[in-house]
Amino acid sequence: MDWRDKLSGLKSELPQVEETPVIASAKPAKKRQSEPLRVELDKRNGKPATLITDFKGKDNELKELAKLLKVKCGAGGSSRDGEILVQGDFMVKIVDILLEMGFKVKKINFK
């Protein structure tokens, strides 16, 4: 009896657990805004920045969305007054994420 036989015997003794897939996306919102979010590329201090404007909702929802977008893009940024700024040119990625979440998107200066 070698180690492989012992290992397979131990595997059969373990309880069977079904793995549920973990999706790293935002929670689906109960009600999305009817007006589209504007996504545009802007220059701040000579560096590209992706700007998401026209967000209608609470400040904590804005901050949650901003955090999700910054994490997904791996970049810094800020959020205030219905506006999210993500450092870098992430227009395509952000539009895909927002559409997947159920937002309407209006692309400004989109290549």
URVEN-V680255 format. One record per residue. N is the residue number from 1. RES is the residue in one letter. SS is DSSP state (2 for helix, 1 for strand, 0 for the rest). PSI is psi in whole degrees, -180 to 180 (none if undefined). NEAR is the number of other ideal C-beta (glycine too) atoms within 12 Angstrom. Layout:
BEGIN
N/RES/SS/PSI/NEAR
N/RES/SS/PSI/NEAR
END
This chain:
BEGIN
1/M/0/116/8
2/D/0/-175/8
3/W/2/-28/9
4/R/2/-39/10
5/D/2/-41/11
6/K/2/-41/12
7/L/2/-43/13
8/S/2/-32/13
9/G/2/-38/13
10/L/2/-36/11
11/K/2/-37/12
12/S/2/-22/11
13/E/2/-19/10
14/L/0/145/10
15/P/0/144/7
16/Q/0/124/8
17/V/0/128/6
18/E/0/130/6
19/E/0/132/6
20/T/0/136/6
21/P/0/137/7
22/V/0/122/6
23/I/0/123/10
24/A/0/67/11
25/S/0/171/21
26/A/0/156/22
27/K/0/142/13
28/P/0/129/12
29/A/0/151/20
30/K/0/-43/9
31/K/0/123/12
32/R/0/156/22
33/Q/0/149/24
34/S/0/-29/12
35/E/0/144/16
36/P/0/151/22
37/L/1/141/35
38/R/1/126/30
39/V/1/122/37
40/E/1/159/29
41/L/1/132/27
42/D/1/161/26
43/K/1/126/16
44/R/1/116/18
45/N/0/37/9
46/G/0/1/7
47/K/1/148/17
48/P/1/144/22
49/A/1/136/29
50/T/1/128/42
51/L/1/126/34
52/I/1/118/42
53/T/1/178/24
54/D/0/32/25
55/F/0/126/34
56/K/0/115/23
57/G/0/-173/24
58/K/0/159/15
59/D/2/-38/17
60/N/2/-32/11
61/E/2/-39/25
62/L/2/-44/28
63/K/2/-37/22
64/E/2/-46/22
65/L/2/-42/37
66/A/2/-43/36
67/K/2/-44/21
68/L/2/-46/29
69/L/2/-41/41
70/K/2/-39/28
71/V/2/-45/20
72/K/2/-34/26
73/C/2/-15/28
74/G/0/41/13
75/A/0/169/24
76/G/0/-179/21
77/G/1/-167/33
78/S/1/169/22
79/S/1/132/28
80/R/1/152/15
81/D/0/43/15
82/G/0/20/24
83/E/1/135/27
84/I/1/132/42
85/L/1/123/35
86/V/1/127/39
87/Q/1/125/25
88/G/1/170/26
89/D/0/92/24
90/F/0/31/31
91/M/2/-50/30
92/V/2/-46/19
93/K/2/-44/24
94/I/2/-40/38
95/V/2/-44/31
96/D/2/-44/19
97/I/2/-46/31
98/L/2/-40/37
99/L/2/-39/20
100/E/2/-33/19
101/M/2/-10/27
102/G/0/10/21
103/F/0/151/34
104/K/0/142/20
105/V/1/135/29
106/K/1/119/20
107/K/1/127/23
108/I/1/132/20
109/N/0/44/16
110/F/0/132/16
111/K/0/none/11
END
